[in-house]
Amino acid sequence: MSGKQRGHLKSLAHKLRPVARIGQEGITPGVISEIRKQLLHHELIKVKWADLSSEEGPKKEQARQLARRVGAHFVQLLGHNVVLYRAPDAGAMEDGRAPKIRLP
């Protein structure tokens, strides 16, 4: 993902509210499932991470690992909010769903 594309996604994410929360239990299978479902529906989401701490490694690296686990691109980390993006897959395109976000 280029810097221009990342900047475009950051500007779109500014007005978003978190659609998923990661609590004290951390990244559970249920959380991963919910984030994937939200990415299918919205493409660009914010995730509120309540216990994101430097004890488990650099915060940005934890956010990048979350993105890899859910199959998304890491866009940004703002405090405890992680912004993730995933373009629609080929199956969604065949179902007639066009991408909601056009990257530059």
C-alpha positions as CSV (number, residue, x, y, z in Angstrom):
1,M,0.0,0.0,0.0
2,S,1.5,3.3,-1.0
3,G,1.7,6.4,1.2
4,K,-0.8,8.2,-0.9
5,Q,-3.3,5.4,-0.5
6,R,-2.7,5.2,3.3
7,G,-3.2,9.0,3.5
8,H,-6.5,8.7,1.7
9,L,-7.7,5.9,4.0
10,K,-6.6,8.0,7.1
11,S,-8.7,10.9,5.9
12,L,-11.7,8.6,5.4
13,A,-11.2,6.9,8.8
14,H,-11.1,10.2,10.7
15,K,-14.9,10.3,11.1
16,L,-15.4,6.6,11.8
17,R,-16.4,5.2,15.2
18,P,-14.9,1.9,16.5
19,V,-17.0,-1.1,15.4
20,A,-15.2,-3.7,17.5
21,R,-13.5,-3.7,20.9
22,I,-10.6,-5.7,22.2
23,G,-10.9,-6.0,26.0
24,Q,-8.9,-7.6,28.8
25,E,-9.1,-11.1,27.2
26,G,-7.1,-9.8,24.2
27,I,-7.5,-11.1,20.7
28,T,-10.0,-14.0,21.0
29,P,-11.4,-16.1,18.1
30,G,-14.7,-14.2,18.6
31,V,-13.0,-10.9,18.3
32,I,-11.2,-12.0,15.1
33,S,-14.5,-13.3,13.7
34,E,-16.3,-10.0,14.4
35,I,-13.5,-7.9,12.9
36,R,-13.5,-10.0,9.7
37,K,-17.3,-9.7,9.5
38,Q,-17.1,-5.9,9.9
39,L,-14.3,-5.7,7.3
40,L,-16.5,-7.5,4.8
41,H,-19.3,-5.1,5.3
42,H,-17.4,-1.8,5.7
43,E,-13.9,-2.3,4.2
44,L,-12.4,0.4,6.5
45,I,-12.9,0.1,10.2
46,K,-11.6,1.3,13.6
47,V,-11.0,-1.1,16.4
48,K,-10.8,0.1,20.0
49,W,-8.1,-1.8,21.9
50,A,-8.6,-1.2,25.6
51,D,-5.5,-3.0,26.9
52,L,-2.9,-2.2,24.2
53,S,0.2,-1.9,26.3
54,S,3.9,-1.6,25.7
55,E,4.5,-4.6,27.9
56,E,3.7,-7.0,25.1
57,G,5.9,-5.3,22.6
58,P,5.7,-2.1,20.6
59,K,2.1,-1.0,20.1
60,K,2.4,-0.5,16.4
61,E,3.7,-4.0,16.0
62,Q,0.8,-5.5,18.0
63,A,-1.6,-3.6,15.7
64,R,0.3,-4.9,12.6
65,Q,0.0,-8.5,13.9
66,L,-3.8,-8.0,14.4
67,A,-4.1,-6.8,10.8
68,R,-2.2,-10.0,9.6
69,R,-4.4,-12.2,11.7
70,V,-7.6,-10.8,10.2
71,G,-6.3,-10.5,6.7
72,A,-6.3,-6.7,6.5
73,H,-3.9,-3.8,5.9
74,F,-2.8,-1.9,8.9
75,V,-3.5,1.8,8.2
76,Q,-3.0,3.7,11.4
77,L,-2.7,3.5,15.2
78,L,-4.2,6.5,17.0
79,G,-3.9,6.1,20.8
80,H,-5.9,2.9,21.4
81,N,-7.7,2.9,18.0
82,V,-6.4,0.7,15.2
83,V,-7.6,1.5,11.7
84,L,-7.8,-1.5,9.3
85,Y,-8.6,-1.8,5.6
86,R,-9.5,-4.8,3.4
87,A,-10.6,-4.5,-0.2
88,P,-13.5,-6.8,-1.2
89,D,-12.4,-10.2,-2.3
90,A,-13.2,-11.8,-5.7
91,G,-16.2,-13.6,-4.3
92,A,-17.8,-10.3,-3.2
93,M,-17.2,-8.8,-6.6
94,E,-18.9,-11.8,-8.3
95,D,-21.9,-11.2,-6.0
96,G,-22.2,-7.8,-7.5
97,R,-20.8,-5.8,-4.6
98,A,-18.6,-3.1,-5.9
99,P,-15.8,-1.7,-3.7
100,K,-17.0,1.1,-1.5
101,I,-13.6,2.8,-1.4
102,R,-11.6,3.7,-4.5
103,L,-7.9,4.0,-3.7
104,P,-5.9,6.6,-5.6
